[in-house]
Amino acid sequence: MKKREIVVSGIDICDATPVLDIKPYNPADIVEDSRFASWIDVEAFSDKSKNDYDFPLKVKLTASAKNDLKRCARTLKFYENENAALAAIEQVLRLDIRGVYQGRGGASTKVHHCVVDTLRVEFTVFPLQNILVATIEKIYLCTDRDRLPARYIPNDQS
């Protein structure tokens, strides 16, 4: 790390290709004996009292989202059943995956979404450490073109 720049080598890419998605440490991710760059104020950064809540968050699904998950479970590609998908959704959301600009560390009335397997999960973060999943819907991957509902297939078939 030099001058707030990460220098890497030995990667099979073209020069200046943006391939790394560097995210700040989440307070729940901090482990003992972690090393930080000299320009990071570790004391302030690790002070969890500056967040609206502690980690992990509590994830709850509305009745509608539970039904959505049950309906979409048969189309999962990476998880074998509804329970495995639910566990993955909970594991992802309870760490507050939102970016800082999206309000990480605080409550918000904004609806956010993420993708887990072939599921688009819409959620809101409320005070008192609660994440409420409102809807879950199937997303269609490029490889699913032959199974797409007509409204999702572009008119240009070439």
N, C-alpha and C positions, 0 to 999 in steps of 0.2 A: 504494500500500500504506500503510494507516494503522492503527496499533494492532493489528497482526496481522490485519487485515481487508482483503480485496481489494475495491475499489470499481470497478465496471464500468458502462459506459453504452452506449447504442446497440444493445442486444440486444432482440430481439422476444420477450419472455417476460413472464409475470405476476410481480408483486413477490413476493420471497421464494421463488421457484421454485429448488430445488436442481438446477442443471444442470451445474455445473463439477465436474470430478473432478481436484482439485489433488493432485499427488503430489510428494514430495521429489525433489530431484535425485539421480539414480543416479550413483555415481562414474564410471561409463563415459560419462556424458553431459556431464561438465564439459568445456567448451571454453575455450581461452585468451581472456582479456579478458572473462570473464563478469562480470556485475554481480550483487551479492547485497544483500539487505536488511541494514541496519546491525546488526540483532540476531542475524545468523547468524555463528557462529564459523567463518570460511572455512578457517582453518588446520587446525582439528580435523576439519572436514567433509571436506576434500580429502585427508586423510591416509589413503591406501589401506592402510597397514600395520595399521589397526584392523579391517580386514575379514579373513575367513578365506582369502580368495583374491583374485586379480586378475581383471579382465574382459578379454576376453569369456570366458565359461565354455565348456566342451566339452560338446556335446550328443551323446548316444548313444541309439540305439533298440535295444530288445530284438528278438530275431527275431520274437516275437509281435507287437510294435508295427509292425514293418516289414510283416508280413502284413496287419495291420489296415489300415494306410495303403493298401496295394495294393488291398484289398477295397473300401475306401471311396472311392477316387480317382474312380470314375466318377460319384459324386454331388456332386462339388465345384461350388460356384457361382461362386467368384471366382478360382480358380486353374485353369489349363487341364489340368494333369496331376499325377501323383504327385510328380515331381521338384520342380515349382514349389511344391507344398504343403509338401514336406519342407524346402525352402529357407526358406520363411516360418516354419515351426515352429522351425527352428534359429535364425533371426534373432531371433525373439521371446524364446525361452528363454535364449539365451546372455547376455542382459543382466540376468538375474535379476529377473523381473517380480514377485516376491513382495513384499508389503508388509513394513514393518519388523516389525510384530506377527507376521508369518508366518515371520520368520527371515531376511529379506534380508541378504545379506552373510555368511551362515554355513551350515554343513551342517545337515541335518535328516533325520530318518527319516520325517517326515510325508509323505504323498502329497498333492500339490497338483494342480490342474487349471487349464486355460485353454481357451478356444475359439478356433480358427483356422479360418476359413471355416465349413464345416458339420461340423467335427471337434472332439470333446472329447478333449483331450490330457492324460493323467495322467502326472505326473513326480515324481521325488524328486531332491533336491540332496544329493550326497555330498561328502565332503572331497576335496581335490585337484582342485577345479574341474570336477567331473563332474556333469552332469545326466543322469539315466537316464529315458527315456520308456518306460513299461511297457505302456500300452495307448492305443489310439486308437479311438474309436468315433464313428459318425455321430450327429449330433443332428438332431432333426426341427424344422424351423421352422414357424411358424404357416401359412405358405403351402403346406406339404407335407401338409396334412390329408388330402387325397385319396389320398396314398401311405403314410400311417401304418400300421404293423402294428396289428392289432386291439387288442393289449394297451395301446397308447398313446392310443386314442380314448376319451374319457370316455363314460359311459353316456348322459348327458344330451345329446342331439343337437340340442336346440332352440337 
